[in-house]
Amino acid sequence: MEVMQSPALSLHLHCFPINPLNIYITHKQFSKIKSSTQTRPVQTQNPNKKHQQFDEKDAFPASLPLHKKNPQAIYKDIQRFARKNQLKDALTIMDYMDQQGIPVNPTTFSALIAACTRLKSLTKAKEIHTHLRINGLQNNEFLRTKLVHMYTSCGSIEDAKRVFDECTSTATVYPWNALIRGTVISGKKRYGDVLSAYQEMRVNGVELNEYTFSNVIKSFAGASALKQGFKTHAIMIKNGMISSSVLRTSLIDMYFKCGKTRLAHNMFEELHDRDIVAWGAMIAGFAHNRRQWEALDYVRWMVSEGMYPNSVIITTILPVIGEVWSRRLGQEVHCYVLKMKGYARELSIQSGLIDMYCKCGDMGSGRRVFYGSRERNVVSWTALISGYVSNGRLDQALRSVVWMQQEGYRPDVVTVATVIPVCTKLKTLKHGKEIHAFSVKKLFLPNVSLTTSLMKMYSKCGVLDYSVKLFDGMEARNVIAWTAMIDSYVENGCIYEAFDVFRFMQWSKHRPDSVTMARMLSICIKIKTLKFGKEIHGHILKKDFESIPFVSSELVKMYGSCGLVHSAESVFNAVPAKGSLTWTAIIEAYGYNSLWQDAIKLFDEMISRKFTPNDFTFKVVLSICDQAGLADDACRIFELMSKRYKVKISGEHYAIIIGLLNRSGRTTAAQRFIDMNNLSS
């Protein structure tokens, strides 16, 4: 396979220094820097010279004089630095105080722990914990609870549990809440840990409060643990806590994430005082379940109730508007954003607007929002690149990666995941290798999603060996990775190797899913192998995949391509809920076996039963008419497509009917379709 020559463009994927144009120094700051450089000459460090001991003159001026008689001034300085998240400066004073034997009070430690929780620095967390022990405050239950929260915020659940186990008053709810809350926000799928802590609380007779239930329900929502959610809902009713609007909103969120939209709706209907958070939960829930129009209806309802969207709801509905292609509604939201001046400066809303306009096909407005913003970040650049990709401007997407870096923004994992499919479509192996190298350098790999995309890119560019090496080097494979490897072999004509991968996949812990089964059936259709097709059919029946439309349609086509029309009919008749995909498959199966008149009759039956044919259905039927020389039927079906079903007519549709009419000697009619094609293009 030939690889397309890539344009003279290098992505230059590397780290850029800080853009000097983005550094602004005021005259006052410059004077301060200048005076400090004049009074303090630069000294080179001698590696053999011993590190000087911290002295009083090295301390901060506001803390002087540092002595035991006036510790309150020192505490205030430490707390001030903590509030500003300047932990390095605060801990420098702490080191000095330890040397001088000056004790530190719990209030100061509380400020330090709060700062560390915000910064999420595990190194600093352990330093603070050491200072706390030095000051003999390790048995202070209030500080222990804050330590548990601090460690979980820093991502160290093990350290948090160690501190929690040292607590003497585990009968109180606060240490438990800190542990559960931290485990939930750690984001490492620790549903089991939350559940075990929650159950242990109940066994020990700890009195659960609103904060406990809120965190537990959030964990159940993330894990889609509906059964546990039902149990917790019942306990809340039993404890008389169901009247809390916070807990009701948490239950709404949980039921939506478990796919129970009716239950979520019922919970919302029972809410009397609906605040902006409850409305946001409903809108986000419908969006999560891909019920976009309901989400937009709830926005309208909320506004009619006199409550206007906040920034969170706006960032939720912008992708929804893009998905339903409602550009006019998007413009209304944009006007509202501009009216609320504070929202227009938020980068998340700017990125959402760019994404929305691009999804609606309005690249001009998306670009105006992007270039009109005073500030940009990686997310806004990625939104623009994604917009170029979705609108077919692939070369522009690659150029944007270069421009992004020239502004000093480094591509992140999402940017890389957006650009790899571009290289796949353009078959630009050079750029694909650059992105691969950048991903390795930035430690984005091993990432199953990125590795799978790279495998597809290399196979599309004809470098199958690289796809195999990436697959063999994967530590944690999933079903998508196995399916990608099968596709890679098929793409390069190695059909039997694809069968081998399928068999190895069956022996692994990742068993083939419905997508893999459909992919294997498409291979059977390509090479017309009935034996292997029947084997796949057996697996499909075993796993109850036969009711899935795209699987059943591939089965019908497989039997049709192998000449077994009756078997294709049996599979078709066994499908409980038929759709356009299944009907198209049986029509195509008849076409494989030259039963052209029967195929046209099936198409008419499909329409009479109120099933809506799509553009692919019309392509299949027109191709059958072309093969059979049925010019009159082709003209009738073409008219149905354009006038009754309003299907967008592609160049391929025109090519089929023009070729058929020319071969039938109807050149005048063919010329009319040629003119129509020229006008539409």
C-alpha positions in Angstrom: 0.0 0.0 0.0 1.3 3.3 -1.0 1.6 6.0 1.7 0.4 9.5 0.6 3.2 12.1 0.5 2.8 14.4 3.4 2.9 18.1 2.8 5.9 20.1 3.8 4.8 20.6 7.4 6.5 19.6 10.6 4.5 19.4 13.8 7.5 20.4 15.9 6.2 18.5 18.9 8.4 19.6 21.7 8.4 21.8 24.8 8.6 25.5 24.1 10.0 28.0 26.6 7.6 30.6 28.1 6.5 33.0 25.4 8.3 36.3 26.2 5.3 38.2 24.8 3.2 36.8 27.6 5.4 38.2 30.4 4.3 41.6 31.6 6.5 43.5 34.1 5.3 46.7 35.6 7.6 49.6 36.2 7.3 49.2 39.9 8.2 45.5 39.7 11.1 46.3 37.4 12.4 48.9 39.9 12.1 46.3 42.7 14.0 43.7 40.6 16.6 46.2 39.6 17.3 47.4 43.2 17.5 43.8 44.5 20.0 42.8 41.8 22.1 45.9 42.7 22.2 45.2 46.4 22.6 41.4 46.2 25.4 40.4 43.7 25.1 37.0 42.1 27.2 34.3 43.8 28.1 31.0 42.3 27.6 27.9 44.5 30.6 25.9 45.5 29.8 22.2 45.6 32.4 21.5 48.2 31.1 24.2 50.5 28.9 23.0 53.3 25.3 24.2 53.3 24.9 27.2 55.7 22.7 26.7 58.7 19.4 28.6 58.6 19.9 31.8 60.6 17.6 34.5 62.0 18.7 37.0 59.3 17.4 34.5 56.6 13.9 34.7 58.1 11.1 36.9 56.8 11.2 40.6 57.9 7.6 40.6 59.1 8.4 37.8 61.6 11.4 39.6 63.2 12.4 39.6 65.9 11.9 35.8 66.1 11.9 34.9 69.8 9.9 32.8 72.2 8.2 35.8 73.9 6.3 36.9 70.7 5.2 33.7 68.8 1.8 35.2 67.7 3.5 37.4 65.1 5.2 34.3 63.7 1.9 32.4 63.6 0.3 35.2 61.6 3.1 35.2 59.1 2.8 31.4 58.6 -1.0 31.6 58.2 -0.6 34.5 55.7 1.8 32.5 53.6 -0.6 29.5 53.8 -3.6 31.5 52.7 -1.5 32.6 49.6 -0.5 29.0 49.0 3.1 29.9 49.5 4.0 26.7 51.4 7.7 26.9 50.7 8.0 30.2 52.6 5.7 29.0 55.4 7.7 25.8 55.9 11.0 27.8 55.9 9.7 29.6 59.0 8.6 26.3 60.5 12.1 24.9 60.1 13.5 27.9 62.0 10.9 27.6 64.8 11.8 23.9 65.2 15.5 24.9 65.6 14.6 27.6 68.2 12.2 25.3 70.1 9.2 27.6 69.5 5.9 25.6 69.6 3.2 26.0 66.9 -0.5 26.1 67.7 -3.2 24.0 66.1 -4.8 26.9 64.2 -1.5 27.5 62.3 -1.3 23.8 61.4 -4.9 23.9 60.2 -4.0 26.7 57.8 -1.0 24.8 56.5 -3.0 21.6 56.0 -5.7 23.6 54.2 -3.1 25.1 51.8 -1.6 21.7 51.1 -5.1 20.2 50.4 -5.5 23.0 47.8 -2.1 22.4 46.2 -2.3 18.6 46.4 1.4 18.3 47.1 2.2 15.0 48.8 5.8 16.0 49.6 4.7 19.1 51.4 1.9 17.1 53.1 4.5 14.8 54.7 6.6 17.7 55.8 3.6 19.3 57.5 2.8 15.9 59.2 6.4 15.7 60.4 6.2 19.2 62.0 2.9 18.3 63.6 4.5 15.2 65.3 7.5 17.4 66.4 5.0 19.7 68.1 3.2 16.8 69.8 -0.1 17.4 68.1 -0.4 14.0 66.5 -3.3 13.1 69.0 -5.4 16.2 68.1 -8.5 14.7 66.6 -9.4 17.8 64.7 -6.0 17.9 63.0 -6.1 14.2 62.4 -9.4 14.5 60.5 -7.9 17.3 58.4 -4.8 15.2 57.8 -7.0 12.4 56.4 -8.6 14.9 54.0 -5.2 16.3 53.1 -3.7 12.9 52.2 -6.7 11.8 50.2 -6.6 15.1 48.3 -3.0 14.5 47.5 -3.9 11.0 46.1 -2.3 9.0 48.9 -5.2 6.8 50.2 -2.8 4.6 52.0 -1.4 7.4 54.1 -4.9 8.6 54.8 -5.9 5.2 56.0 -2.8 5.0 58.2 -3.7 8.3 59.9 -7.4 7.2 60.1 -6.4 4.0 61.9 -4.5 6.0 64.5 -7.7 7.9 65.4 -9.0 7.1 68.8 -12.5 8.6 68.3 -13.8 6.6 65.3 -17.2 6.7 66.9 -17.6 10.3 65.6 -18.6 10.9 62.0 -16.0 13.5 61.0 -12.9 11.2 60.4 -15.1 8.8 58.5 -16.5 11.6 56.3 -12.9 12.8 55.5 -11.9 9.3 54.5 -14.9 8.7 52.3 -14.8 12.1 50.7 -11.2 11.8 49.9 -11.6 8.3 48.5 -14.5 9.6 46.2 -12.6 12.6 44.8 -9.4 10.6 44.3 -11.0 9.4 41.0 -9.4 6.0 41.0 -12.6 3.8 40.8 -12.4 3.0 44.6 -16.1 2.2 44.9 -15.2 -1.0 46.9 -13.2 1.1 49.5 -16.1 3.6 49.9 -18.6 0.7 50.3 -16.6 -1.1 52.9 -16.0 2.1 54.9 -19.7 2.9 54.7 -20.7 -0.5 55.9 -18.1 -0.4 58.7 -19.6 2.9 59.8 -23.0 1.3 60.1 -21.7 -1.7 61.9 -19.9 0.5 64.5 -23.0 2.5 65.0 -21.6 5.8 63.7 -24.3 8.4 63.3 -24.5 9.2 59.5 -25.1 12.8 58.5 -26.0 14.5 55.3 -22.4 14.9 54.2 -21.8 11.1 54.6 -24.8 10.2 52.4 -23.9 12.8 49.8 -20.4 11.3 49.3 -21.6 7.7 49.4 -24.3 8.4 46.8 -21.7 10.2 44.6 -19.5 7.0 44.7 -22.5 4.8 43.8 -23.3 7.1 40.9 -19.8 6.9 39.5 -19.8 3.1 39.7 -23.5 2.8 38.5 -24.2 0.7 41.6 -28.0 0.9 41.4 -28.7 -1.8 43.9 -26.6 -0.1 46.6 -28.2 3.2 45.6 -31.7 1.8 46.3 -30.6 0.5 49.7 -29.0 3.9 50.7 -32.2 5.7 49.5 -34.2 3.5 51.8 -31.9 4.2 54.7 -32.2 7.9 54.1 -36.0 7.6 54.2 -35.8 5.6 57.4 -33.5 8.1 59.0 -35.8 11.0 58.0 -33.1 12.7 55.9 -34.9 12.5 52.5 -36.3 16.1 52.9 -32.7 17.5 52.3 -32.5 19.2 48.9 -28.8 18.3 48.7 -29.5 14.6 49.1 -32.4 14.7 46.7 -30.1 16.3 44.1 -27.5 13.6 44.7 -30.1 10.9 44.2 -31.2 12.6 40.9 -27.6 12.5 39.7 -27.2 8.8 40.8 -30.4 7.6 39.1 -29.4 9.4 35.8 -25.9 7.9 35.9 -27.5 4.4 36.4 -29.8 5.1 33.4 -33.0 5.4 35.5 -34.3 8.6 34.0 -37.9 8.1 35.2 -36.8 7.7 38.8 -34.6 10.8 38.5 -37.6 12.7 37.1 -39.8 11.6 40.0 -37.2 12.8 42.6 -37.1 16.2 40.8 -40.9 16.4 40.8 -40.9 15.8 44.6 -38.5 18.8 45.2 -40.4 21.9 46.3 -37.5 24.3 46.6 -35.6 23.8 43.3 -32.3 25.5 43.3 -29.9 26.0 40.4 -28.0 22.8 41.4 -31.1 20.7 41.1 -31.9 22.1 37.7 -28.3 21.6 36.6 -28.5 17.9 37.8 -31.6 17.3 35.6 -30.1 19.0 32.5 -26.7 17.2 32.9 -28.6 13.9 33.5 -30.6 14.1 30.3 -27.4 15.2 28.4 -25.5 12.2 29.9 -28.3 9.8 28.7 -28.2 11.4 25.2 -31.7 12.8 25.5 -30.7 16.2 24.2 -34.1 17.7 23.5 -35.3 16.9 27.1 -32.2 18.7 28.4 -33.0 21.8 26.3 -36.7 21.6 27.4 -35.6 21.7 31.0 -33.4 24.8 30.3 -36.5 26.6 28.8 -38.6 25.5 31.8 -35.9 26.7 34.2 -35.8 30.1 32.5 -39.6 30.3 32.6 -39.5 29.8 36.3 -37.3 32.9 36.6 -34.0 31.1 37.2 -31.2 31.7 34.7 -28.3 29.4 33.7 -25.0 29.7 35.5 -21.6 28.9 34.0 -21.9 25.2 34.9 -25.2 24.8 33.1 -23.9 26.8 30.1 -20.9 24.5 29.7 -23.4 21.5 29.9 -25.8 22.7 27.3 -23.3 23.9 24.7 -22.2 20.4 23.6 -25.9 19.4 23.6 -26.8 22.2 21.2 -23.9 21.1 19.0 -25.1 17.5 18.9 -28.6 18.5 17.7 -27.2 21.1 15.2 -29.3 23.9 16.7 -27.1 26.8 15.6 -29.8 29.4 16.2 -30.3 28.3 19.8 -26.5 28.3 20.2 -26.4 32.0 19.1 -29.0 32.8 21.7 -26.8 31.2 24.4 -23.8 33.1 23.0 -25.8 36.4 23.3 -26.6 35.5 26.9 -22.9 34.8 27.6 -21.9 38.2 26.2 -24.6 39.9 28.2 -23.2 38.3 31.4 -19.7 39.8 31.0 -18.1 37.5 33.6 -19.1 34.4 31.6 -17.5 35.6 28.4 -14.1 35.6 30.1 -14.3 31.9 31.3 -12.2 29.7 29.1 -14.4 26.7 29.6 -17.4 28.6 28.1 -15.2 29.9 25.3 -14.1 26.4 24.4 -17.7 25.2 24.6 -18.8 27.9 22.2 -16.0 27.0 19.7 -17.0 23.3 19.9 -20.7 24.1 19.5 -20.3 26.3 16.4 -17.9 23.8 14.8 -20.4 20.9 15.4 -23.1 23.0 13.8 -20.8 23.4 10.7 -20.2 27.1 11.3 -16.4 27.2 11.4 -16.4 31.0 10.8 -18.2 31.7 14.0 -16.1 29.2 15.9 -12.9 30.8 14.6 -14.2 34.3 15.6 -14.8 33.2 19.1 -11.4 31.6 19.3 -9.4 34.5 17.9 -11.6 37.1 19.7 -10.7 35.6 23.1 -8.0 37.4 25.1 -6.8 34.3 26.7 -6.5 30.8 25.3 -5.5 27.4 26.8 -4.9 23.9 25.6 -8.6 23.1 25.8 -9.6 26.0 23.5 -6.9 25.0 21.0 -8.1 21.4 21.1 -11.7 22.5 20.5 -10.6 24.4 17.4 -8.6 21.4 16.1 -11.5 19.1 16.8 -13.7 21.5 14.8 -11.4 21.4 11.8 -11.5 17.6 11.9 -15.3 17.4 12.2 -15.6 19.8 9.2 -13.2 17.9 7.0 -10.4 20.5 7.2 -7.7 18.0 8.1 -4.6 19.9 6.9 -5.8 22.9 8.9 -6.1 20.7 12.0 -2.4 19.7 11.6 -1.3 23.3 11.1 -3.1 24.3 14.2 -1.0 21.9 16.2 2.1 23.9 15.1 0.5 27.3 15.8 -0.6 26.1 19.2 3.0 25.3 20.2 4.2 28.6 18.7 2.0 30.3 21.2 3.6 28.3 24.0 0.8 25.7 24.6 1.9 22.1 24.8 -0.5 19.5 23.4 -2.1 17.2 26.1 -3.4 13.7 25.8 -6.8 14.9 24.4 -5.1 17.0 21.7 -2.9 14.0 20.7 -6.0 11.7 20.7 -7.7 14.3 18.4 -4.8 14.6 15.9 -3.9 10.9 15.5 -7.1 10.1 13.5 -6.2 13.0 11.2 -2.9 11.3 10.3 -4.9 8.1 9.8 -7.3 9.7 7.3 -4.5 11.6 5.5 -2.1 8.6 5.7 0.6 11.0 6.7 3.1 8.5 8.3 5.7 11.2 9.0 3.4 13.3 11.2 2.1 10.1 12.8 5.6 9.1 13.8 6.2 12.6 15.2 3.1 12.4 17.4 4.1 8.9 18.5 7.5 10.1 19.6 5.9 13.1 21.4 3.6 10.8 23.2 6.4 8.6 24.4 8.5 11.6 25.5 5.6 13.1 27.5 4.8 9.7 29.1 1.3 9.6 27.6 1.9 5.9 26.8 0.9 3.3 27.8 -2.6 4.6 27.2 -4.9 2.0 25.7 -6.9 4.6 23.7 -3.8 6.3 22.3 -2.1 3.0 21.5 -5.2 1.8 19.7 -5.4 5.0 17.6 -1.7 4.6 16.8 -2.2 1.0 15.7 -5.0 2.1 13.3 -2.8 4.9 12.0 0.2 2.6 11.2 -2.1 -0.1 9.6 -3.7 2.6 7.4 -0.3 3.8 6.3 0.7 0.2 5.4 3.2 -0.3 8.3 1.6 -3.4 9.8 4.8 -4.3 11.7 4.5 -1.2 13.9 0.8 -2.0 14.7 1.8 -5.5 15.8 4.7 -4.2 17.9 2.4 -1.7 19.7 -0.2 -4.4 20.3 2.4 -6.9 21.6 3.9 -4.2 23.9 0.5 -3.3 25.5 0.5 -4.2 29.2 -3.3 -3.8 29.6 -5.4 -4.7 26.6 -9.1 -4.2 26.2 -11.7 -5.3 23.7 -11.1 -2.2 21.6 -7.4 -3.0 21.3 -8.1 -6.6 20.2 -10.6 -5.4 17.6 -8.1 -2.8 16.4 -5.5 -5.5 15.8 -8.1 -7.5 13.8 -8.9 -4.5 11.7 -5.2 -3.8 11.2 -4.7 -7.3 9.7 -7.8 -7.0 7.5 -6.7 -3.5 6.3 -3.5 -5.0 5.0 -5.1 -8.1 3.5 -4.0 -10.6 6.2 -7.4 -12.2 6.7 -6.2 -15.5 8.3 -4.0 -13.6 10.7 -7.1 -11.7 11.7 -8.8 -15.0 12.4 -5.9 -16.1 14.6 -6.1 -12.9 16.7 -9.9 -13.5 17.1 -9.1 -17.0 18.5 -6.4 -15.7 20.8 -8.9 -13.1 22.0 -11.4 -15.8 22.9 -8.7 -17.4 25.2 -7.9 -14.1 26.9 -9.9 -12.4 29.7 -11.3 -9.9 27.1 -14.0 -11.9 25.3 -15.3 -10.6 21.9 -18.1 -8.1 22.2 -20.9 -7.3 19.7 -18.6 -4.9 17.7 -15.9 -7.6 17.3 -18.5 -10.1 16.2 -19.9 -7.8 13.6 -16.3 -7.1 12.4 -15.6 -10.8 12.0 -18.8 -11.3 10.1 -17.8 -8.5 7.7 -14.6 -10.5 7.0 -16.6 -13.6 6.3 -18.7 -11.6 3.8 -15.6 -10.4 2.1 -14.0 -13.8 1.6 -17.4 -15.8 1.5 -16.4 -18.3 4.2 -19.5 -20.1 5.4 -17.8 -22.4 7.9 -16.3 -19.6 10.0 -19.5 -17.5 9.6 -21.5 -20.3 11.2 -19.0 -20.5 14.0 -19.4 -16.7 14.7 -23.2 -17.2 14.5 -22.8 -19.8 17.3 -20.9 -17.3 19.5 -23.5 -14.7 18.8 -26.4 -17.0 19.9 -24.4 -18.0 23.0 -24.0 -14.3 24.1 -27.5 -13.1 23.0 -26.1 -10.6 20.5 -28.6 -11.6 17.7 -31.1 -8.9 18.7 -28.5 -6.1 18.2 -29.4 -4.5 14.9 -25.9 -4.1 13.4 -25.0 -7.7 14.4 -28.2 -9.2 13.0 -27.8 -7.2 9.7 -24.2 -8.5 9.3 -25.5 -12.1 9.9 -28.1 -11.7 7.2 -25.6 -10.3 4.7 -23.1 -13.1 5.6 -25.6 -15.9 4.7 -26.7 -14.0 1.6 -23.1 -13.6 0.4 -22.6 -17.3 0.9 -25.7 -18.1 -1.2 -27.9 -19.3 1.6 -30.9 -16.9 1.1 -33.2 -19.1 3.2 -30.8 -18.9 6.2 -30.7 -15.1 5.7 -34.5 -14.9 5.7 -34.6 -17.0 8.9 -32.2 -14.7 10.7 -34.2 -11.7 9.4 -37.5 -13.1 10.6 -36.1 -13.9 14.0 -35.1 -10.3 14.7 -37.8 -9.0 17.1 -37.4 -5.2 16.4 -36.5 -4.6 12.8 -35.1 -1.3 11.6 -33.8 0.2 8.4 -30.4 -1.5 9.0 -32.0 -5.0 9.0 -34.2 -4.3 6.1 -31.3 -3.0 4.0 -29.3 -6.2 4.9 -32.0 -8.6 3.6 -32.4 -6.4 0.4 -28.7 -6.6 -0.1 -28.7 -10.4 0.5 -31.3 -10.8 -2.3 -29.1 -8.7 -4.5 -26.0 -10.9 -3.8 -28.0 -13.8 -5.3 -29.4 -11.9 -8.3 -32.9 -11.9 -7.0 -33.4 -8.4 -8.1 -37.2 -8.2 -8.6 -37.6 -9.8 -5.1 -35.2 -7.2 -3.7 -37.3 -4.3 -5.1 -40.5 -5.9 -3.8 -38.8 -6.1 -0.3 -37.9 -2.4 -0.6 -41.6 -1.5 -1.4 -42.7 -3.7 1.6 -40.3 -1.9 3.8 -41.9 1.4 2.9 -45.4 0.1 3.2 -44.6 -1.0 6.8 -43.6 2.6 7.6 -39.9 1.9 8.0 -37.7 4.9 6.8 -34.9 4.0 4.4 -31.6 5.9 4.8 -29.1 7.0 2.3 -27.3 3.6 2.4 -30.6 1.8 1.8 -31.1 3.9 -1.4 -27.6 3.3 -2.5 -28.1 -0.5 -2.2 -31.4 -0.5 -4.0 -30.1 1.8 -6.8 -27.1 -0.6 -7.2 -29.5 -3.5 -7.6 -31.5 -1.6 -10.2 -28.2 -0.9 -12.0 -27.2 -4.5 -12.0 -30.6 -5.7 -13.2 -31.1 -2.8 -15.7 -34.3 -1.6 -14.1 -34.2 2.0 -15.2 -37.9 2.8 -14.5 -37.7 1.4 -10.9 -34.4 3.4 -10.4 -36.1 6.7 -11.5 -39.1 6.0 -9.2 -36.8 5.2 -6.2 -34.6 8.2 -6.9 -37.7 10.4 -6.8 -38.8 8.9 -3.5 -35.4 9.6 -2.1 -35.3 13.3 -3.0 -39.0 14.3 -2.6 -40.6 12.0 0.0 -37.7 11.2 2.3 -35.6 14.3 1.8 -32.4 12.2 1.8 -29.3 14.2 0.9 -28.3 12.9 -2.6 -24.6 12.2 -2.9 -22.4 12.0 -6.0 -22.4 8.2 -5.8 -26.3 8.2 -6.1 -26.1 10.4 -9.2 -23.3 8.2 -10.7 -25.3 5.0 -10.3 -28.5 6.4 -12.0 -26.6 8.3 -14.7 -24.7 5.2 -15.7 -27.8 3.1 -15.7 -29.8 5.5 -17.9 -26.9 5.8 -20.4 -26.6 2.1 -20.8 -30.4 1.9 -21.3 -30.2 4.4 -24.1 -32.0 7.2 -22.2 -29.4 9.8 -22.7 -31.8 12.8 -22.4 -32.9 11.6 -18.9 -29.2 11.0 -18.0 -28.3 14.5 -19.1 -31.0 15.9 -16.8 -29.5 14.1 -13.8 -26.0 15.3 -14.8 -27.3 18.9 -14.8 -28.9 18.3 -11.4 -25.6 16.9 -10.0 -23.7 19.9 -11.3 -26.2 22.3 -9.7 -26.1 20.5 -6.3 -22.3 20.5 -6.3 
